[in-house]
Amino acid sequence: RADGARTILAGGNGWIIFQSAGIGATTELGGFTVNSGDMWFVSSSSVFLASSGTLTIDGGTLTLQDGANVNAAESSLSGGANADTIVFGSASVPSAGSDVLFASAFDLAAGNDILNFAYGDGILTVSSFSMGTGNDSITFASAGQIQSAGTVDLGTGDDTITFNSAAAGFVGGQIVGTSFDAGDGADTLTFGGGGLINLSGSNGDFTLGAGNDSITFNSTDPNVTNNGGGLINLGTGTFDMGSGNDTVTFNSGGAITASAITGGSGTDTINYNSGVFMTGTTDISTVEAINVTNAALTLGGSVTGGAIALGRAAGGLAPSLPI
């Protein structure tokens, strides 16, 4: 029954497709479960979960495509012990609009889970967000948004976030929340041509947690005003690299705006390479090495507990550090 009274589930290796029968068509469910091996597609239609229902993914794949809308705003989305996958968009089905998933609590729990904004403009809007334990990955192709009313928590494990947009001056994916916690593990964040992490209206705290973590800005566009090189925007919040030997590298673009950047415990490194221009009033502390190579670095704040090294590759620009 598609009336909000019962839960739909498949026993494994099943396919279930919600396809709109007309404009504005909505299917109401008491809940649904995507088990291991199951493939669920919501295509150009709306699915509404009753307030007592739960959307559960335990080893299966949920795909939203062609302007799909899954509304679990009065319930929750939870994962199981297996590897869960959520995909926004499809290569074979051109999107007629944004694919949207609403949920109250979002927690993928254990397993090596995947959240893939593969095609089009997927939007995930939640009250709270956690990837749970496991080696999880979040990938943005050229667009997509995670909007959390609370903390964005990657959980324990070696997690990765990749912003793959190659278009200079294009946002290329956004993560919005009140704060960001990468959790324990060797976590990796990579910004391509764009990408934005914006916390609490630019006043949130960001921590990498325990582990040897890395953040790399790879854009060739240094124009951070339009997120052309990737941007972590904390406003008056603090960027904390946590414990472990952490590395932040700027390759020709990107920026972190914060009131303070602290390396925490461990041997931490910030690399400014090839034409990066950084300005602001950020104070930097307990970052053991700040390497400036073929770049100009302007510091508006103080540097304590570390050393600044200037370098020049063969044929590169002369580094500079205006005081």
Summary of the structure (lengths in Angstrom):
residues: 323
radius of gyration: 21.2
end to end distance: 70.3
largest distance: 70.3
contacts: 1237
relative contact order: 0.07
helix: 1%
strand: 47%
